[in-house]
Amino acid sequence: MEMFNHVNSLILVTLVLVPGYLFARSKRKFCIFDSPTTWQEKVLYYIVHSGICFGASLSLFILSGTDVVGLLTKKDTAQIATELMRWPWLITVFINPLVFGFIAAMGVRFNLVGEFFNLFERAHGIGKFEPLKELDAWDQAFLRLNDGTEKIVAIQLKDGNIIYGVFDGQSCANRKGSYTDLFLSRALAQNSDGTLAPVPHSQGVFQRGSEIRSILILDSGAAGNTDDVPKPALEKDSADDQASPRSTL
């Protein structure tokens, strides 16, 4: 009997927490949002979103004529386990939360709620209904860096020096703006003619966010023409440095 109680507890935890966890992981893969920090907040977040996912999934299945409420009438653990292995419940617990998380992320990425209010405003002539954006400045920069295209990044440090590098699929930026560390997959150096070229044998550049003053993001074509790229600070006590700018690597 004790073993069955443990199985029932495991099934309950799976139903209550797993859909919410999968929803959160899927949403976080495609957008930035304020995620819970403490374990109590996380558990509450998972429970609430598990309930939302269950409600949406059950509504879809009931409308399609599929019987998924039979699980609620089962009292035997073996019957419950058997019912959970059927495809409607596998989709409800494991597949739909991932889909719902993706849809929720796209709603944030493309500001679908704001667009809806814009349509409502144009249709009824009522203004000031658009909600405030949930993203801050670093979130926008993070999304711009991670839009799937290769970028040239010029990082201006607080000491005036500038680091050039390539941000691509192998690069990384911290999700939270509280510590904006960057890893660039390739380092670039500025030639005497002003163009940028890869640093030989470079395996990447890590830059601590606390030392960054600003970040300039350019498309990959900037490597051949750096007219719009800021020039590094010059050392006043070195004639060689004054003759040609240098970049910190």
Short mmCIF file of the C-alpha atoms (twelve columns), coordinates in Angstrom:
data_MODEL
# 
_entry.id   MODEL 
# 
loop_
_atom_site.group_PDB 
_atom_site.id 
_atom_site.type_symbol 
_atom_site.label_atom_id 
_atom_site.label_alt_id 
_atom_site.label_comp_id 
_atom_site.label_asym_id 
_atom_site.label_seq_id 
_atom_site.Cartn_x 
_atom_site.Cartn_y 
_atom_site.Cartn_z 
_atom_site.pdbx_PDB_model_num 
ATOM 1   C CA . MET A 1   0.000   0.000  0.000   1 
ATOM 2   C CA . GLU A 2   2.863   2.384  0.793   1 
ATOM 3   C CA . MET A 3   4.372   1.754  -2.631  1 
ATOM 4   C CA . PHE A 4   1.086   2.685  -4.298  1 
ATOM 5   C CA . ASN A 5   0.994   5.876  -2.246  1 
ATOM 6   C CA . HIS A 6   4.458   6.753  -3.568  1 
ATOM 7   C CA . VAL A 7   3.342   6.040  -7.133  1 
ATOM 8   C CA . ASN A 8   0.262   8.208  -6.669  1 
ATOM 9   C CA . SER A 9   2.436   11.002 -5.309  1 
ATOM 10  C CA . LEU A 10  4.781   10.720 -8.293  1 
ATOM 11  C CA . ILE A 11  1.863   10.834 -10.708 1 
ATOM 12  C CA . LEU A 12  0.425   13.873 -8.921  1 
ATOM 13  C CA . VAL A 13  3.758   15.708 -9.011  1 
ATOM 14  C CA . THR A 14  4.114   14.877 -12.716 1 
ATOM 15  C CA . LEU A 15  0.682   16.247 -13.537 1 
ATOM 16  C CA . VAL A 16  1.058   19.369 -11.393 1 
ATOM 17  C CA . LEU A 17  4.665   20.424 -12.102 1 
ATOM 18  C CA . VAL A 18  5.907   18.944 -15.389 1 
ATOM 19  C CA . PRO A 19  3.612   20.862 -17.800 1 
ATOM 20  C CA . GLY A 20  4.427   24.174 -16.116 1 
ATOM 21  C CA . TYR A 21  8.155   23.406 -16.170 1 
ATOM 22  C CA . LEU A 22  8.086   22.501 -19.873 1 
ATOM 23  C CA . PHE A 23  6.043   25.626 -20.626 1 
ATOM 24  C CA . ALA A 24  8.596   27.838 -18.844 1 
ATOM 25  C CA . ARG A 25  11.595  26.185 -20.538 1 
ATOM 26  C CA . SER A 26  10.023  26.473 -23.978 1 
ATOM 27  C CA . LYS A 27  9.077   30.122 -23.473 1 
ATOM 28  C CA . ARG A 28  12.526  31.003 -22.126 1 
ATOM 29  C CA . LYS A 29  14.177  29.564 -25.248 1 
ATOM 30  C CA . PHE A 30  12.480  32.121 -27.461 1 
ATOM 31  C CA . CYS A 31  12.011  35.249 -25.355 1 
ATOM 32  C CA . ILE A 32  13.132  37.060 -22.207 1 
ATOM 33  C CA . PHE A 33  10.830  37.432 -19.237 1 
ATOM 34  C CA . ASP A 34  11.067  37.858 -15.489 1 
ATOM 35  C CA . SER A 35  11.447  34.295 -14.279 1 
ATOM 36  C CA . PRO A 36  10.932  33.325 -10.622 1 
ATOM 37  C CA . THR A 37  14.055  33.153 -8.483  1 
ATOM 38  C CA . THR A 38  13.200  31.333 -5.251  1 
ATOM 39  C CA . TRP A 39  12.059  27.714 -5.215  1 
ATOM 40  C CA . GLN A 40  8.707   28.736 -3.732  1 
ATOM 41  C CA . GLU A 41  8.076   31.127 -6.624  1 
ATOM 42  C CA . LYS A 42  9.145   28.476 -9.127  1 
ATOM 43  C CA . VAL A 43  6.821   25.843 -7.670  1 
ATOM 44  C CA . LEU A 44  3.907   28.290 -7.687  1 
ATOM 45  C CA . TYR A 45  4.743   29.330 -11.257 1 
ATOM 46  C CA . TYR A 46  4.827   25.696 -12.427 1 
ATOM 47  C CA . ILE A 47  1.559   24.830 -10.662 1 
ATOM 48  C CA . VAL A 48  -0.301  27.831 -12.090 1 
ATOM 49  C CA . HIS A 49  0.924   27.301 -15.643 1 
ATOM 50  C CA . SER A 50  0.354   23.555 -15.417 1 
ATOM 51  C CA . GLY A 51  -3.268  24.343 -14.624 1 
ATOM 52  C CA . ILE A 52  -3.489  26.746 -17.553 1 
ATOM 53  C CA . CYS A 53  -1.942  24.209 -19.939 1 
ATOM 54  C CA . PHE A 54  -4.272  21.476 -18.660 1 
ATOM 55  C CA . GLY A 55  -7.316  23.679 -19.114 1 
ATOM 56  C CA . ALA A 56  -6.360  24.619 -22.662 1 
ATOM 57  C CA . SER A 57  -5.470  21.034 -23.615 1 
ATOM 58  C CA . LEU A 58  -8.601  19.512 -22.111 1 
ATOM 59  C CA . SER A 59  -10.761 22.112 -23.849 1 
ATOM 60  C CA . LEU A 60  -9.209  21.259 -27.211 1 
ATOM 61  C CA . PHE A 61  -9.640  17.514 -26.687 1 
ATOM 62  C CA . ILE A 62  -13.221 17.831 -25.428 1 
ATOM 63  C CA . LEU A 63  -14.144 19.989 -28.410 1 
ATOM 64  C CA . SER A 64  -12.663 17.341 -30.720 1 
ATOM 65  C CA . GLY A 65  -14.759 14.636 -29.037 1 
ATOM 66  C CA . THR A 66  -11.845 12.809 -27.372 1 
ATOM 67  C CA . ASP A 67  -12.487 11.329 -23.920 1 
ATOM 68  C CA . VAL A 68  -9.709  12.566 -21.639 1 
ATOM 69  C CA . VAL A 69  -11.751 13.013 -18.473 1 
ATOM 70  C CA . GLY A 70  -11.726 9.307  -17.750 1 
ATOM 71  C CA . LEU A 71  -8.521  9.715  -15.794 1 
ATOM 72  C CA . LEU A 72  -10.323 11.810 -13.209 1 
ATOM 73  C CA . THR A 73  -12.636 8.897  -12.351 1 
ATOM 74  C CA . LYS A 74  -9.867  6.313  -11.900 1 
ATOM 75  C CA . LYS A 75  -9.005  5.287  -8.362  1 
ATOM 76  C CA . ASP A 76  -6.610  2.448  -9.007  1 
ATOM 77  C CA . THR A 77  -2.949  3.379  -9.519  1 
ATOM 78  C CA . ALA A 78  -2.457  0.847  -12.299 1 
ATOM 79  C CA . GLN A 79  -5.480  2.207  -14.165 1 
ATOM 80  C CA . ILE A 80  -4.197  5.756  -13.792 1 
ATOM 81  C CA . ALA A 81  -0.744  4.762  -15.089 1 
ATOM 82  C CA . THR A 82  -2.330  2.952  -18.044 1 
ATOM 83  C CA . GLU A 83  -4.493  5.963  -18.852 1 
ATOM 84  C CA . LEU A 84  -1.507  8.304  -18.740 1 
ATOM 85  C CA . MET A 85  0.264   6.251  -21.394 1 
ATOM 86  C CA . ARG A 86  -2.451  6.959  -23.923 1 
ATOM 87  C CA . TRP A 87  -1.661  9.616  -26.536 1 
ATOM 88  C CA . PRO A 88  -4.114  12.322 -25.385 1 
ATOM 89  C CA . TRP A 89  -2.476  12.486 -21.972 1 
ATOM 90  C CA . LEU A 90  1.047   12.254 -23.364 1 
ATOM 91  C CA . ILE A 91  0.247   15.235 -25.577 1 
ATOM 92  C CA . THR A 92  -1.421  17.093 -22.688 1 
ATOM 93  C CA . VAL A 93  1.467   16.617 -20.259 1 
ATOM 94  C CA . PHE A 94  4.530   16.754 -22.525 1 
ATOM 95  C CA . ILE A 95  3.761   18.184 -25.987 1 
ATOM 96  C CA . ASN A 96  1.167   20.920 -25.556 1 
ATOM 97  C CA . PRO A 97  3.121   22.795 -22.831 1 
ATOM 98  C CA . LEU A 98  6.061   23.123 -25.235 1 
ATOM 99  C CA . VAL A 99  3.753   24.422 -27.968 1 
ATOM 100 C CA . PHE A 100 1.968   26.822 -25.601 1 
ATOM 101 C CA . GLY A 101 5.345   28.105 -24.333 1 
ATOM 102 C CA . PHE A 102 6.457   28.814 -27.897 1 
ATOM 103 C CA . ILE A 103 3.196   30.631 -28.672 1 
ATOM 104 C CA . ALA A 104 3.510   32.707 -25.482 1 
ATOM 105 C CA . ALA A 105 7.103   33.599 -26.403 1 
ATOM 106 C CA . MET A 106 6.081   34.719 -29.884 1 
ATOM 107 C CA . GLY A 107 3.396   36.874 -28.286 1 
ATOM 108 C CA . VAL A 108 6.111   38.673 -26.330 1 
ATOM 109 C CA . ARG A 109 8.672   38.812 -29.154 1 
ATOM 110 C CA . PHE A 110 6.245   40.329 -31.666 1 
ATOM 111 C CA . ASN A 111 4.208   42.325 -29.128 1 
ATOM 112 C CA . LEU A 112 0.968   40.654 -30.240 1 
ATOM 113 C CA . VAL A 113 -0.987  42.118 -27.334 1 
ATOM 114 C CA . GLY A 114 0.159   45.610 -28.284 1 
ATOM 115 C CA . GLU A 115 -0.786  44.992 -31.923 1 
ATOM 116 C CA . PHE A 116 -4.247  43.857 -30.827 1 
ATOM 117 C CA . PHE A 117 -4.734  47.077 -28.880 1 
ATOM 118 C CA . ASN A 118 -3.526  49.060 -31.885 1 
ATOM 119 C CA . LEU A 119 -6.170  47.425 -34.059 1 
ATOM 120 C CA . PHE A 120 -8.785  48.101 -31.387 1 
ATOM 121 C CA . GLU A 121 -7.685  51.725 -31.213 1 
ATOM 122 C CA . ARG A 122 -7.896  52.202 -34.986 1 
ATOM 123 C CA . ALA A 123 -11.282 50.483 -35.179 1 
ATOM 124 C CA . HIS A 124 -12.917 52.418 -32.333 1 
ATOM 125 C CA . GLY A 125 -10.875 55.610 -32.228 1 
ATOM 126 C CA . ILE A 126 -9.775  55.024 -28.637 1 
ATOM 127 C CA . GLY A 127 -6.159  55.853 -27.828 1 
ATOM 128 C CA . LYS A 128 -3.604  55.086 -25.125 1 
ATOM 129 C CA . PHE A 129 -4.551  51.422 -24.821 1 
ATOM 130 C CA . GLU A 130 -1.215  49.924 -25.850 1 
ATOM 131 C CA . PRO A 131 0.477   48.179 -22.879 1 
ATOM 132 C CA . LEU A 132 4.014   49.042 -21.877 1 
ATOM 133 C CA . LYS A 133 6.788   46.845 -23.207 1 
ATOM 134 C CA . GLU A 134 8.083   44.203 -20.840 1 
ATOM 135 C CA . LEU A 135 11.648  44.347 -22.165 1 
ATOM 136 C CA . ASP A 136 14.359  46.680 -20.925 1 
ATOM 137 C CA . ALA A 137 17.303  48.083 -22.884 1 
ATOM 138 C CA . TRP A 138 19.601  45.085 -22.355 1 
ATOM 139 C CA . ASP A 139 16.824  42.672 -23.356 1 
ATOM 140 C CA . GLN A 140 16.515  44.482 -26.680 1 
ATOM 141 C CA . ALA A 141 20.276  44.368 -27.198 1 
ATOM 142 C CA . PHE A 142 20.335  40.666 -26.296 1 
ATOM 143 C CA . LEU A 143 17.582  39.898 -28.818 1 
ATOM 144 C CA . ARG A 144 19.360  41.926 -31.488 1 
ATOM 145 C CA . LEU A 145 22.581  39.984 -30.914 1 
ATOM 146 C CA . ASN A 146 20.760  36.651 -30.999 1 
ATOM 147 C CA . ASP A 147 18.584  37.172 -34.078 1 
ATOM 148 C CA . GLY A 148 20.415  34.386 -35.936 1 
ATOM 149 C CA . THR A 149 22.698  36.548 -38.082 1 
ATOM 150 C CA . GLU A 150 26.411  37.170 -37.686 1 
ATOM 151 C CA . LYS A 151 27.288  40.519 -36.128 1 
ATOM 152 C CA . ILE A 152 30.400  42.646 -35.770 1 
ATOM 153 C CA . VAL A 153 30.562  44.016 -32.217 1 
ATOM 154 C CA . ALA A 154 32.633  46.970 -31.040 1 
ATOM 155 C CA . ILE A 155 32.820  47.011 -27.247 1 
ATOM 156 C CA . GLN A 156 33.959  50.318 -25.749 1 
ATOM 157 C CA . LEU A 157 35.485  49.840 -22.320 1 
ATOM 158 C CA . LYS A 158 35.432  52.322 -19.472 1 
ATOM 159 C CA . ASP A 159 39.154  52.979 -19.942 1 
ATOM 160 C CA . GLY A 160 38.498  54.133 -23.530 1 
ATOM 161 C CA . ASN A 161 39.844  51.079 -25.341 1 
ATOM 162 C CA . ILE A 162 37.719  49.155 -27.814 1 
ATOM 163 C CA . ILE A 163 37.428  45.429 -28.426 1 
ATOM 164 C CA . TYR A 164 36.331  44.191 -31.836 1 
ATOM 165 C CA . GLY A 165 34.885  40.748 -32.356 1 
ATOM 166 C CA . VAL A 166 32.331  38.544 -34.087 1 
ATOM 167 C CA . PHE A 167 29.065  37.556 -32.404 1 
ATOM 168 C CA . ASP A 168 27.566  34.464 -34.020 1 
ATOM 169 C CA . GLY A 169 25.979  31.151 -33.066 1 
ATOM 170 C CA . GLN A 170 29.027  30.182 -30.995 1 
ATOM 171 C CA . SER A 171 29.046  33.448 -29.050 1 
ATOM 172 C CA . CYS A 172 27.171  34.086 -25.833 1 
ATOM 173 C CA . ALA A 173 25.662  36.958 -23.851 1 
ATOM 174 C CA . ASN A 174 24.181  36.782 -20.377 1 
ATOM 175 C CA . ARG A 175 20.389  36.786 -20.357 1 
ATOM 176 C CA . LYS A 176 20.084  39.228 -17.457 1 
ATOM 177 C CA . GLY A 177 21.143  42.837 -17.740 1 
ATOM 178 C CA . SER A 178 22.461  42.885 -14.171 1 
ATOM 179 C CA . TYR A 179 25.741  41.429 -15.446 1 
ATOM 180 C CA . THR A 180 26.192  41.947 -19.197 1 
ATOM 181 C CA . ASP A 181 29.170  39.660 -19.782 1 
ATOM 182 C CA . LEU A 182 29.932  38.830 -23.424 1 
ATOM 183 C CA . PHE A 183 31.795  36.037 -25.168 1 
ATOM 184 C CA . LEU A 184 32.717  36.686 -28.801 1 
ATOM 185 C CA . SER A 185 33.633  33.614 -30.839 1 
ATOM 186 C CA . ARG A 186 36.326  35.426 -32.834 1 
ATOM 187 C CA . ALA A 187 38.521  38.424 -32.106 1 
ATOM 188 C CA . LEU A 188 39.120  41.092 -34.729 1 
ATOM 189 C CA . ALA A 189 41.943  43.615 -35.033 1 
ATOM 190 C CA . GLN A 190 41.975  46.865 -36.953 1 
ATOM 191 C CA . ASN A 191 44.431  47.104 -39.839 1 
ATOM 192 C CA . SER A 192 46.315  50.254 -40.794 1 
ATOM 193 C CA . ASP A 193 43.794  50.897 -43.612 1 
ATOM 194 C CA . GLY A 194 40.896  50.825 -41.122 1 
ATOM 195 C CA . THR A 195 39.519  47.406 -42.047 1 
ATOM 196 C CA . LEU A 196 38.943  44.648 -39.512 1 
ATOM 197 C CA . ALA A 197 40.643  41.282 -39.858 1 
ATOM 198 C CA . PRO A 198 40.529  38.104 -37.739 1 
ATOM 199 C CA . VAL A 199 43.218  37.758 -35.100 1 
ATOM 200 C CA . PRO A 200 45.353  34.722 -35.994 1 
ATOM 201 C CA . HIS A 201 44.679  31.644 -33.826 1 
ATOM 202 C CA . SER A 202 41.924  33.477 -31.944 1 
ATOM 203 C CA . GLN A 203 39.599  31.163 -30.000 1 
ATOM 204 C CA . GLY A 204 37.332  33.928 -28.800 1 
ATOM 205 C CA . VAL A 205 37.172  36.889 -26.419 1 
ATOM 206 C CA . PHE A 206 35.494  37.076 -23.015 1 
ATOM 207 C CA . GLN A 207 34.660  40.518 -21.674 1 
ATOM 208 C CA . ARG A 208 33.391  41.218 -18.166 1 
ATOM 209 C CA . GLY A 209 30.256  43.359 -18.271 1 
ATOM 210 C CA . SER A 210 31.335  45.583 -15.383 1 
ATOM 211 C CA . GLU A 211 34.106  47.018 -17.593 1 
ATOM 212 C CA . ILE A 212 31.844  47.810 -20.579 1 
ATOM 213 C CA . ARG A 213 30.726  51.378 -21.291 1 
ATOM 214 C CA . SER A 214 28.849  50.758 -24.544 1 
ATOM 215 C CA . ILE A 215 28.323  48.133 -27.243 1 
ATOM 216 C CA . LEU A 216 28.004  48.952 -30.936 1 
ATOM 217 C CA . ILE A 217 26.315  46.225 -33.000 1 
ATOM 218 C CA . LEU A 218 26.958  46.166 -36.756 1 
ATOM 219 C CA . ASP A 219 26.156  43.717 -39.535 1 
ATOM 220 C CA . SER A 220 28.910  41.431 -40.749 1 
ATOM 221 C CA . GLY A 221 29.693  43.696 -43.717 1 
ATOM 222 C CA . ALA A 222 31.352  46.158 -41.350 1 
ATOM 223 C CA . ALA A 223 34.470  43.983 -41.308 1 
ATOM 224 C CA . GLY A 224 35.476  45.397 -44.671 1 
ATOM 225 C CA . ASN A 225 34.516  49.014 -44.024 1 
ATOM 226 C CA . THR A 226 34.948  50.514 -40.575 1 
ATOM 227 C CA . ASP A 227 34.059  54.137 -41.312 1 
ATOM 228 C CA . ASP A 228 31.180  53.872 -38.834 1 
ATOM 229 C CA . VAL A 229 33.114  51.854 -36.274 1 
ATOM 230 C CA . PRO A 230 34.535  53.876 -33.344 1 
ATOM 231 C CA . LYS A 231 38.298  54.140 -33.176 1 
ATOM 232 C CA . PRO A 232 40.173  52.991 -30.048 1 
ATOM 233 C CA . ALA A 233 41.563  55.479 -27.587 1 
ATOM 234 C CA . LEU A 234 45.176  56.536 -28.181 1 
ATOM 235 C CA . GLU A 235 47.900  56.352 -25.575 1 
ATOM 236 C CA . LYS A 236 49.183  59.880 -25.017 1 
ATOM 237 C CA . ASP A 237 52.572  58.733 -23.785 1 
ATOM 238 C CA . SER A 238 53.444  56.590 -26.779 1 
ATOM 239 C CA . ALA A 239 54.377  57.952 -30.201 1 
ATOM 240 C CA . ASP A 240 53.907  54.545 -31.809 1 
ATOM 241 C CA . ASP A 241 50.394  54.281 -30.447 1 
ATOM 242 C CA . GLN A 242 49.569  57.803 -31.653 1 
ATOM 243 C CA . ALA A 243 50.691  56.831 -35.125 1 
ATOM 244 C CA . SER A 244 48.297  53.888 -35.369 1 
ATOM 245 C CA . PRO A 245 45.224  53.084 -33.262 1 
ATOM 246 C CA . ARG A 246 45.157  49.891 -31.280 1 
ATOM 247 C CA . SER A 247 42.414  47.580 -30.111 1 
ATOM 248 C CA . THR A 248 42.448  45.757 -26.812 1 
ATOM 249 C CA . LEU A 249 42.275  41.957 -27.187 1 
# 
